[in-house]
């Protein structure tokens, strides 16, 4: 179970970094996006794909391509990426809380079993 918590924590840290990167792109503008940011976007996309968040990874790769092509649709895709990342963050939070709740119930049930004996 602790390995699962570690995986969620690693993913949470990655999502937080990605969210910060996307927010910086909003503030600075997409045309100011350089090779470092493009590499980071691609790296985050690979990581999320491996973690099972293919939808978010696909939006990031689409954003990456649009920024490289200087496509005007990149601003809309940036907003989609931000929305997808925030939704992923909420889903992860719900899974972590559900797991903690299930563990607490199991501990409480085990304690009741000991009290009955």
Secondary structure, 3 states (H helix, E strand, C coil): CHHHHHHHHHHHHHHHHHHHHHHHHHHHCHHHCCHHHHHHHHHHHHHHHHCCCHHHHHHHHHHHHHHHHCCCCHHHHHHHHHHHHHHHHHHHHHHHHHHHHHHHHHHHHHHHHHHHC
